Amino acid sequence: MQVALAQLSQHLQRGLSPLYVLHGDEPLLQQEAADAIRAAARAQGYTERNSYTVAGAHFDWSAVLAAGGSLSLFADKQIVEIRIPSGKPGKDGSVALQQVAESARGNDSTLTLVMLPRLDKATRTGAWFASLEATGTSIQIDPIERAQLPQWIAQRLAAQGQRVVAGEEGQRTLQFFADRVEGNLLAAHQEIQKLALLHPVKEGDAGITGELTLEQVEAAVLNVARYDVFKLSEAVLAGQIARVQRMLDGLQAEGEAAVLVHWALAEDIRALKRVKDAMSAGRPLPMALRENRVWGAKERLYERILPRLTDASANRLLQSAHLVDGIVKGLKVPDWPTDPWQALQRLALQLGRVCSGVPQRG
């Protein structure tokens, strides 16, 4: 059975499953989900906890299998946790996990919690994962995307009795906060907790106060954002010019390889050109996107960009990508910056302006 993360609290109130599978790459949200399951289990008498971390292909699964059928002298119920950081249990692990799922059925003395990273489609359709999901409850931990982050911050502030001021200033405050913590949810959580310490909610004659101004947030929240080249690609395609500049600065400061950033930008440019050419040859846009393996968030962005992308703009972008390929590899190109990151910024802004609909000459 699959349950959305947002519905976990309601699910736990209705009763516990014998087995839970948490999978995703957001450590904070996964930890909070696991804590909620443990708390509900403790309230129902699961007082002992045994944890196993699967490390390497030669992990001994016998202890895990034995744990489900044994109890200590001091507890009637137990929680058995199985962490698989790689998401790949191996051949022996696959068999063992299917046995774990089988033994969990009808077992009201052991609650099993399996924790995994984000899984690809092939893994999620594999026998061992299907067996776990059929026995218990599967919860996919999706990341908080940039567009969702201001609302997520507002909800977390509200949970500790705080809020931003109303109106435009409050929206600017949440956007500033999101810019500072993008891609680093654990640090975002810590910064929110810090605001509770710096500006505690007080009860006074005017009632309870917990309002945060832009100045207070600017003074308190550190720049702990973390970026990756794939999110940079989405920001460029969305035409988010200011965000693109922040992300490039952040990637350079984090020591990301310029050649990898160039690859991400060039791959989008080549894909746009291929799809554009396919459309010119008579292919419908949905078919052209599928043939070029464009889907998900990028599919929606491409659908917006391609109808207004001219052949001249696509050719200019392709030529620029070719020139910057040489620059990041140490070559000098007339009329282009010699610094790879300055050249990448110019390429990203050129692509971003095309994607945002800014008129291009020629």
KACOR-V653656 format. One line per field, one symbol per residue. ss: DSSP state (A for helix, B for strand, O for the rest). psi: psi as a letter, one per 30 degrees, with the letter a starting at -180 (. if undefined). burial: b if it has 16 or more other ideal C-beta (glycine too) atoms within 10 Angstrom, else e. A space follows every 50 residues. Layout:
BEGIN
ss=???
psi=???
burial=???
END
This chain:
BEGIN
ss=OBOOAAAAAAAAAAOOOOBBBBBBOOAAAAAAAAAAAAAAAAAOOBBBBB BBBOOOOOOOOAAAAAAOOOOOOOOOBBBBBBBBOOOOOAAAAAAAAAAA AAAAOOOOOBBBBBBBOOOOAAAAOOAAAAAAAAAOBBBBBOOOOAAAAA AAAAAAAAAOOOBBOOOAAAAAAAAAAAAAAOOOAAAAAAAAAAAAAAOO OBBBOOBBBOBBOAAAAAAAOOOOOOOOAAAAAAAAAOOOAAAAAAAAAA AAAOOOOAAAAAAAAAAAAAAAAAAAAAAAOOOOAAAAAAAOOOOOAAAA AAAAAAOOOOAAAAAAAAAAAAAAAAAAOOOOOOOOOOOAAAAAAAAAAA AAAAAAOOOOOO
psi=kkkkefgeeeeefflklfkkjkklgjeeeeeeeeeeeeeeeefggifkkk kkkjjlfgkjfeeeeeefgkllffkfllkjkjkiefgjfleeeeeeeeee eeffkgjgfkkkjkklakkleeefgleeeeeeeeebkkjkjkljleffee eeeeeeeefgglllllaeeeeeeeeeeeefgkgieeeeeeeeeeeeeeik kkkafgakkgkkleeeeefekljgkkllfeeeeeeeffgieeeeeeeeee eeefgkkeeeeeeeeeeeeeeeeeeeeeefggkkeeeeeefghjlbeeee eeeeeefgjleeeeeeeeeeeeefeeefgglkkkglkfkeeeeeeeeeee eeeeffgkkkk.
burial=eebebeebeebbeeebbbbbbbbbebebbbeebbeebbebbeeeebeeeb ebebeeeebebeebeebbeeeeeeeebbbbbbbbeeeebbeebbebbbbb bebbeebeebbbbbbbbebeeebeeeebbebbbebbbbbebeebebeebb ebbbebbeeeebebeeeeebeebbebbbbbbbbbbebbbebbeebbeebe eeeeeeeeebebebebbeeebeeebebebebbbbbbbbbbbebbebbbeb bbeeebebeebbbbbbebbebbbebbebbeeebebeebbeebebeeebee bbeebbeebeeebbebbeebbebbbebbeeeeeeebeeebbebbbbbbbb bbbbbeeeeeee
END
